[in-house]
């Protein structure tokens, strides 16, 4: 790190859990952010600000007026633009030294597997069960930690799944395939209060920073947040021996 980088990241470097070694690990790290909407916006901005050296931001959607209520990486000038490109530009405005790639095609199949395999941590900021299951399976196959977030109405949740830990469950342990559907989760049909996605997205970014910097203890289990009462709850999530993805 040069003098400018030491100054930029000084407030993190002074933390005994990070220090220079942890900051250097962040600068050498690669985070894949899938989804550049309500969750992905704060994730991308905070990971860039924290000094994650390489970010890949994947989203095949474009910015619409209804997105601006909560997707803070985008503005009026971005209407009609690819969300991945808009989020990339916003993150670069925060930290131009970050290497940021915009992936404007949906990651599926081999493309998803290849993108996940290149990353040190994956952040699932999508809002579809189908996507979440595919991302989970790809992370499990590649042995890459997955930070999963969700937010709808006034409720949010976060879980971290680390296939490097033999005791760690996966997303399919928590939500077995066939239980639920996209209509239950999408903000377009159910609504969401704006600051909630920022709260959960920041939680995701924090866990990714901890993973990359090797700081502290990574989140275990499932945390849920009720925005109407302001209460957090935490649940243990054991690995399911019958899970179709990680069981057996």
TIFIMI-202948 format. One record per residue: residue in three letters; x, y, z of N, C-alpha, C, O in turn. Coordinates in pm, whole numbers, plus 32768, in hexadecimal, padded with zeros to 4 digits. Each point is the difference from the previous one (the first is absolute). Example, Ala and Ser with C-alpha at 12.3 -4.5 7.8 and 13.67 -1.06 7.14 Angstrom:
ALA85277DC7830C7FA780778000805A8078800080687FFE8042 SER7F75806B7F768052807780067FB3806D80498033806F8011 
This chain:
UNK80537F8880007FAD807880008057807E8000806680068046 UNK7F72805C7F6B8046808080027FC3805A806D7FA47FD78047 UNK809280A27FC67FD3805C806A7F6C80227FF27FB8800B8063 UNK801A80057F207F7380227FEB7FA57F8F802E7F998018803E UNK808D7F6C7FA37FB17F8D802B80027FF180987F997FE0803C UNK80D980388001800A7FF980927FA4806580417FC27FE48067 UNK803480937F5E7FA6806680357F6F7FDA7FE77FAC800D8059 UNK80367FC57F2E7F767FDC7FDD7FC87F96805E7F8F800A802E UNK80C17F917FF07FCF7F90804F802E800680927FFA7F9C8048 UNK803380D97FE3803C800C80857FA07FD98070802B7FC78065 UNK7F5480577F8C7FA27FE2806C7FE87F6A800E7FD77FD2806A UNK80417FE27F2C7FF87F6E800A80847FC6802F80027FA1804F UNK806B80977F8080847FCD80238018800B809780457FAC803A UNK7F8380BC800680168011808F7FB37F9A805480157FF88079 UNK7F937FBB7F4B7FB77F988047805B7F878012803B7FD07F9F UNK7FD27FFF80DB805C7F92801A7FD67F807FB880537FA97FE8 UNK7F2C804C7FF77FD17F887FB9802180057F6A7FF77F9B7FBC UNK802F80DA80128020800E7F71809280257FEC804D7FB37FC6 UNK7FDB80C2806A808980317FF2802D7FFB7F6D7FAD7FED7FA7 UNK80D180258040803280067F777FEF7F797FBA7FDE7FFC7F89 UNK803A7F9880BE7FF67F7B7FC17F737FE57FD07FED7FCD7F91 UNK7FB0805580BF7F767FEB7FD77FD8805A7F8D7FB87FD67FA6 UNK807880A7805C7FE1805B7F9180407FCE7F7F7FC5800C7F95 UNK80B17FBE807580407FCA7F887FB37F877FCB7FF97FEB7F87 UNK7FCD7FC680D37FAD7F917FD37F8480337FB97FD47FC67F9E UNK7FF380A780947F8D803D7FBC8026802F7F757FB87FE97F9F UNK80B9805A8058802D80357F7F801C7F907F9C7FF780157F87 UNK802C7F7680AB801B7F8E7FA87F847FAD7FE680047FA17FB2 UNK7F8C8081808F7F887FAE7FF87FA9801E7F878008806B7FC3 UNK7FA57F34801C7FA3800B7F8F7F757FD8802F7FEA7F8D8028 UNK7FB880D07FD47F767FE680287FA680037F858009805B7FAD UNK7FA17F4280487F9C7FFB7F967F7A8027803C7FCD7FBB8059 UNK7FFA80B27F767F7F8032802F7F987FE07F96800680367F91 UNK7F9C7F7480907F9A7FD97F9E7F7E804680237FBE7FE08062 UNK802080817F4B7F8C80568018802F808A8025804980118062 UNK7F8F80557F52802A808A80197F88805780217FF980747FD8 UNK7FA87F5180727F888049802680088036808D8065803B8027 UNK7F2F7FAF80287FFA80388086806D7FCD805C803A804F804A UNK7FE27F307FB3806B7FC78052808980167FC1805F80268044 UNK7FAA7FC37F3B8080800A7FBB8039808C7FFE807A80117FFA UNK7F308054800B8031808A7FFE805980208078807380277FEC UNK7F5D7FC980918059801C807080747F9F8008806D8025802C UNK7F7E7F5E7FAB806D7F9F8001807380317FA880738005802C UNK7F6D80217F588068802C7FA48046807E8031807B80097FF9 UNK7F3980578039803B807E802D805A7FEB807A806D80398006 UNK7F667F788059804F7FED807980797FA57FE980698016803D UNK7F8C7F887F6D80747FAC7FE4806B80507FB680777FF1801A UNK7F5E80647F8A806180577FBC8040805F8063807A80147FFF UNK7F34802880578035805F806280607FBD80618063803D8029 UNK7F817F467FFC80537FB8806080847FD47FC4805C7FDA8049 UNK7FB0802A7F33807D7FDD7FC1800A7F737FCB806E7FCB7FF0 UNK7F207FF57FF680067F7E7FBD803880187F757FC8804E7FB2 UNK80A57F71802E804B80247F887FB97FE67F7D801480497F9F UNK7F997F4F805F7FBD7FDD7F837F6E7FDF801C7FE07FAF8056 UNK7FC880927F607F717FE7800A7FCA7FD87F778020803E7F9B UNK7F8D7F5B80647FB47FDE7F897F6D801380237FCE7FC2805E UNK7FEE80937F587F73801F801C7FAB7FCB7F8D800E802B7F8E UNK7F9B7F7780927FB07FBD7F997F6D8023800E7FC67FF1806C UNK7FFE803D7F277F70801B7FFC7FD980157F6F8042804B7FB8 UNK7F547F72801B7FD6800D7F757F8C80607FEE7FC880097F93 UNK8013803F80D77F8D805A7FFD802E808F7FE38077801E8005 UNK7F28803A7FDE801D808D7FEB7FBA8053806C7FA17FD2803F UNK809080A77FD57FCC805780687F7980397FD67FF180357F92 UNK7FAC7FBF80C87F7B80387FEC7FE28064806F80407FFE8069 UNK7F5F80587F807FDF806880607FDA7FC58088802380388068 UNK7F957F5A7F977FD47FC3807F80737FC880517FF17FE68077 UNK808580077F4A80757FCE8048803E8069805C803D7FDF8065 UNK7FB280A07F77804C806A80427FD78016809180488041804B UNK7F457F8B7FDD7FD2800C808B805E7FBA8061800480238076 UNK80497F7A7F5B80527FB0805B80877FD87FC780597FD9804C UNK7FBB802D7F32807B7FCF7FC1806180757FF0800680407F97 UNK80457FDB80D48047807E800E807C800D7FAA803F806A7FFE UNK7FE67F2F7FBA8071800C7FA37FD780437F7E805580207FAD UNK7F287FF4803F7FCC80377F837FBA808580187FCA8018806C UNK8037803D7F2E7FBD808180077FAC801A7F857FF67FAB7FA8 UNK7FCD80C980527FA880237F8F80497FF77F7B7FC57FD97F9B UNK80B9804C8064804D7FFD7F84801A7F737FCE802A7FED7F8E UNK7FBD7FAF80C7801B7F757FDC7F867FB67FCA800B7F8B7FDC UNK7F8380B6801D7F887FBC7FD080197FC47F75802E80457FA5 UNK7FB37F3B804D80147FBB7F8280897FC17FF280167FB27FA3 UNK8047806E80B580867FC57FFA80017F76803F7FA97FE08052 UNK80B77FD17F8980157F7F804280258019809180578052801D UNK7F677F66803F801C8014808E80917FE08023803D80448053 UNK7FFB7F567F6F808A7FDC801D805F80717FDB805E801E804A UNK7F8980227F448055806F7FD57FEE8078805C806180418026 UNK7F227FDD7FFF7FE48071805880407FEC8088803C805C8037 UNK7FB77F2A8001803B7FE38082809880077FF98041802F805E UNK7FF77FA27F34809280077FEF802E80928004806180208044 UNK7F5A80377F748026808C7FFC7FF48040808A8056804E8029 UNK7F3F7F9080217FED80388085806E7FD1805F8033804F8050 UNK7FF37F317FA780697FCB80588088803C7FDC8050801C805A UNK7FCA7FF87F26807E803E7FD780098091802D806D8032801B UNK7F2080127FEE800080898032802A8005809280398063802E UNK7FAA7F31801C80297FF6808C80947FDC8009804A80388052 UNK7FE17F697F5B808B7FD2800580307FDC7F737FEC7F907FD2 UNK805580CF7FEB802F7FE77F7780707F9A7FF680207FD37F93 UNK801C800880DE806C7F9F7FFE7FCE7F707FFF804E7FA37FF2 UNK7F30804D801E7FC67F7A80027FEE7FCE7F707FD3804A7FAA UNK80507F3A803E7FEE7FC17F7D7F737FC67FFB7FE47F9B8042 UNK7FC380A37F727F737FDA80017FD47FD67F74801280497F9F UNK7FB47F42805A7FCC7FCA7F837F687FFA80067FC77FCF8061 UNK7FF980647F377F6E7FFA7FF57FDA7F8B7FA6802B7FF97F8D UNK7F847FAB80A87FD07F8D7FB47F6D80167FE47FAD7FF4805B UNK8031802B7F2A7F78802A7FDF7FA97F8E7FCC7F8D80167FD9 UNK80A87F7080257FB17F8C7FD97FE37FAC807B80517FFA805C UNK7F3B7FC57FA67FDD7FAC807280627F8C800B801E7FBD7F9D UNK8013802C80DA805D7F9280177FB17F7F80157FB67FF38061 UNK805C7FB07F437FBD7F7E800A80617F947FD3805F801C7FB5 UNK7F897F6A8078804D7F8E7FD080958011800C80328026806A UNK80167FBF7F2B8092800680018034808D8018806A8013803C UNK7F4A80517F95802A808B80167FFE80228094805C80418033 UNK7F3B7F9480117FF880158090806F7FB48048804280378058 UNK7FD27F4C7F8480667FAE8040808A80407FF0804F8003805F UNK7FCF802F7F2A8083803D7FE6801280808052806B80188037 UNK7F2C803A7FD08009807E804A80137FE68095804F80458041 UNK7F697F5A7FF4800C7FDE808E808B7FC9801F803A80238066 UNK7FFA7F887F4380827FC1801780718067800480687FE6803E UNK7F87808D7F82806680687FFE80008055807E80618046801C UNK7F317FB580307FEE805A807180337FC38083800C7F87800E UNK800F80D2805380247FD680877F857FFE805A7FFE7FB98065 UNK7F9C80937F787F81800280487F94802A7F9E801680537FA8 UNK7F737F7480697F8E80217FAA7F92803B80587FE47FCD806C UNK7FDF809F7F667F93803E80477F817FF57FAC7FF7803A7F93 UNK7FA97F7B80A07F817FEC7FBA7FA3807280257FCD80068070 UNK801D80547F317FA8807380147F897FF97FA27FCA80677FD7 UNK800D7F1F80057F917FEB7FA47F7E7FF4804D7FFE8005807B UNK7F957FEC7F3B7F7D7FF680417FAB7F8E7FC87F8580058004 UNK80BD7F957FC87FB87F8C7FCC80397F81803B80797FEF800C UNK7F2D7FB68019802C7F7E803280557FB77F9980667FC48022 UNK7F7080417F6080497FB87F978091802D7FFC805B7FAD7FF7 UNK7FBC80D6800F808880347FFD804C7FD9807D80767FDD7FF9 UNK7F498029807980437FE2807E802D7F6E8007806E7FE2802F UNK7F3E7FC67FA280267F737FFF80777FE87FA2805C7FB58022 UNK7FA2808B7F6A806E7FED7FA080838039803680697FC27FF2 UNK7F9080B3804D8078803D803980367FAA807180797FEB800B UNK7F2E7FE4804980287FA9806E80487F837FCE80687FDA8034 UNK7F5F7FE77F66803D7F867FCA8089801D7FC5805D7FB18010 UNK7FAF80C17FAA808180247FC48069801C806A80747FD97FF2 UNK7F64806B8079805E801D806D802B7F80804680757FEF8024 UNK7F2B7FB77FEE80217F81804280637FB17FAC80617FC78034 UNK7F8780357F4980587FB57FA7808C803A7FFB80627FB77FF5 UNK7FA880CF8011808280427FF4804580148087807580258005 UNK7F437FC1806A803A80148084801480918023806080238045 UNK7F4480347F8D800A809080167F95802C80647F8C7FDB7FEF UNK8097807280777F9D802F80607F9380547FC08019804D7FA3 UNK7F6D7FA4808F7F8C80467FCB7FBF8052806F7FE07FCC806B UNK800E80B57F7B7FB98058805D7F78801F7FC27FF880457F9A UNK7F9F7F8880A37F7980097FC87FAC8063804E7FF87FF9807B UNK7FC880647F3E7FA7806180407F7A80037FBA7FF57FDD7F8B UNK7FA4804E80BF7F7B800F7FC77FB6806C804D801680128078 UNK7F9380357F427FB0806980407F7B800D7FB67FFD80047F85 UNK7F97800180C77F7B800E7FC67FA680448067800A7FE58078 UNK7FA180727F597FA6804B805880518045806F804E805B7FE3 UNK7FA27F7A809B804E80368070805C7F96803D80338013806F UNK7FE37F7E7F4A804B7F908037807E7FE47FAF7FFE80017F85 UNK806F7FE680C2807D7FDF7FBE80437F8A80427FE07FDD8071 UNK807E7FE57F47804A7F90803880897FF57FC2801980317F92 UNK80407F8E80B780887FEA7FD080337F7980327FE47FD88071 UNK80667FE47F3980437F83802580827FF67FB18008802F7F8E UNK805C7F9380AE807F7FE67FBE80157F697FF77FF47FBA8065 UNK802980167F2480177F717FEA808F7FEF7FCE802580367F98 UNK802B7F7E80B2808D7FF17FDE80207F6C7FE880107FB58060 UNK7FF880227F2380197F727FE1808A7FCF802D801A7F887FFF UNK803D80D3802980837FD780347FF47FC7808D805A7FBB8030 UNK7F36806180117FE57FCD80867FA77F847FF57F8D800C7FD3 UNK80A37F7F80537FB17F857FF27F7A800480497FA37FB97FDB UNK8052809B808C7F848008804D7F9F80687FCA7F8E8008802D UNK809E80477F727FAC806C7FCE7F907FCC7FA780197FAD7FA8 UNK7F6C8081806E7F927FDA7FA6800B804F7F7E805D804E7FEE UNK7F457F9D7FB97FF780507F867F72803A7FF77FAB7FE38053 UNK803F806D7F477F7E80427FF27F8F7F997FF47F9180168032 UNK808B7F7A7F8D7F997F997FEE7FE17FB680827F967FC4800D UNK80C7804080537FE27FC980857F99805880467FA67FD08043 UNK806A80B37FAC7FA78060803F7F7880047FBD7F9880018043 UNK806880007F387F8480027FB280037F8D7F9B802F80137F90 UNK7FA17F79809680007F8E7FA37FB680227F807F9880418005 UNK809C7F947F897FBE801B7F7F7F6E7FD380027FDF7F978037 UNK7FCC80BA7F8C7F727FE17FFA7FAD8042806C7F857FFB7FFB UNK80BD804380677FB88045806A800280967FE680648042801A UNK7F307FF27FB37FF7808F7FE2800980197F6B800C7FA37FB1 UNK7FED80DE8028800580257F73802980907FF18002804C8061 UNK80207FDA7F23802F80877FE67F9D806B802C8027806B802E UNK7F567F787FC37F9E8066801F8004802780947FCE806B8024 UNK806C7F4280328007801D808D8070806180228001803A806C UNK805E7FD97F398078804980228017807F7FB2804E8055802D UNK7F767FBE7F628024806F7FA87FC18083802E7F888008801B UNK80CD805F7FED7FD28083802C7F98803B7FA17FA8804B802A UNK80627F927F557FA480387F9C7F6F7FDE801E7FA7804E7FE0 UNK80417F3E805E7F787FD7801E7FD8801980917F898006801F UNK80D98009803A7FE18008808E802C808180437FD2801E806F UNK8083802E7F538030807D803A806E7FEB806680137F928034 UNK803580DA7FE8806A7FFC8064801D8090802B8000805C7FAE UNK80187FB680D48021808580338093801C7FE180567FA98011 UNK7FC680D07FC28083801F7FC780787FE3805A805B7FBA7FD3 UNK7FAB807780AA80797FEC804F801D7F6E802380727FDF8022 UNK7F2A7FCB7FD580147F738026806A7FBE7FA880567FB78032 UNK7FA380627F4B80627FC07FA8808C8035801B80627FB87FEF UNK7FA780C7803A80828036802580397FBC807B80777FE38006 UNK7F338003805B802B7FBE807B80347F747FE4806C7FDA802E UNK7F477FD87F8680297F767FE480797FFE7FA3805C7FB08012 UNK7FA680A97F8A807380077FA6808080238049806A7FC97FE3 UNK7F8D8094807D80768023804F802E7F8A805580787FEB8011 UNK7F297FC7802380207F88804D804B7F9D7FA780627FC3802A UNK7F6F802D7F5A80457FA77FA2808E80317FE5805F7FB18001 UNK7FB080D17FE7808480377FE4805E7FEB807680757FE07FED UNK7F588032808D80517FEB807780347F70800780767FEA801D UNK7F327FB57FCA802B7F75800580667FE07F94805C7FB18017 UNK7F95808A7F7380617FEB7F958088803B802580677FC37FE6 UNK7F9980B38057807D803D802C80447FA8806780797FEB7FFB UNK7F397FE0806580397FA88066803C7F827FC1806C7FD58027 UNK7F4F7FF27F7980327F897FBD8083801C7FB780607FB4800B UNK7FA380B97FAA8075801F7FAF8077802B805680727FDC7FE3 UNK7F7280728085806C8032805680277F9B806A806580128045 UNK7F4C7F847FC880147F9C80697FFA8041808980567FEB8056 UNK7F4180667FBD7FED804B807B7F877FCC804C7F957FED7FC6 UNK807C7FFC80BA7F8F7FDB80527FC87F767FE080427FAC7FC3 UNK7F43804180667FBC7F807FEE7F9080117F997FAB8059800D UNK80577F547F907F9A80097F967F787FDC80397FF47FA88055 UNK7FA6809C7F7C7F777FE9802B7FD87F6E7FED80207FC37F99 UNK7F9C800680C87FCE7F777FF77F697FFF80137FCA8052804A UNK7FF37F527F747F707FF6800C7FB780667FAD803780367FA0 UNK7F4D7FE680857FA9805E7FB87FD98072805C7FCF7FE9806F UNK804680927F657FD0807580497F8D803F7FB4800980157F87 UNK7F8C800980C07F8D80427FC27FE680848048801A800D8077 UNK7FB280547F3F7FE6808480387F71802A7FE17FD47FFA7F8D UNK7FE4803080D97F7880347FF280088098800880148039806B UNK7FDC80087F23800C80917FFB7F9280498049801380738027 UNK7F7B7F4F7FEC7F91804280458015800480977FD4805E8043 UNK806F7F3D7FF2801B7FFF8090809080248021802080208073 UNK80387FDB7F29808D801B801680497F8D8043806B8015803B UNK7F5F7F737FBE80397F8F8046804A7FA17FA27FD27FE17F92 UNK80A27FF0809D804D7F987FBC7FE57F7B80437FEC7FF9807A UNK80147F9D7F387FF97F788036806B7FAD7FBB802180187F8C UNK80147F8780BC80687FAB7FC87FD97F6E80117FD17FD7806B UNK80447FDB7F2C7FDC7F73800080787FAB7FD8804980227FA3 UNK7FCA7F7080A380647F9F7FD77FCD7FB67F847F8A7FDF7FF8 UNK80CF80077FAA7FDB7FB77F8680617F8B7FF2806F80137FCF UNK7F697F76805880597F8C7FF380077FD17F6F7FA580197FB0 UNK80C57FA58030800B7FC57F7A7FA07F8A7FF57FF87FAC805A UNK7FC1804E7F387F9C7F977FEB80437F8A7FB9802C800E7F8E UNK7FDE7F7E80B380407F8D7FC07FB77FCE7F8480377FB77FAE UNK7F49807380467FB27FD97F8A7FFA806D7F967FB67FF47F9E UNK8098807680757FFD806F7FA0802D7FD17F7680657FBA7FF4 UNK7F52806C7FA280257FD37F79807E80447FCB80377FD57F9B UNK7FF8809480A9807780477FD1807C7FDB805180687FE27FC6 UNK7F8E801F80BE80797FE980517FF67F87805A80617FE18046 UNK7F2F7FD87FBB7FF07F8C805680467F867FCB80277FFA7F8B UNK7FE87FA480CD80387F807FD780977FFD8001803C7F9A7FDF 
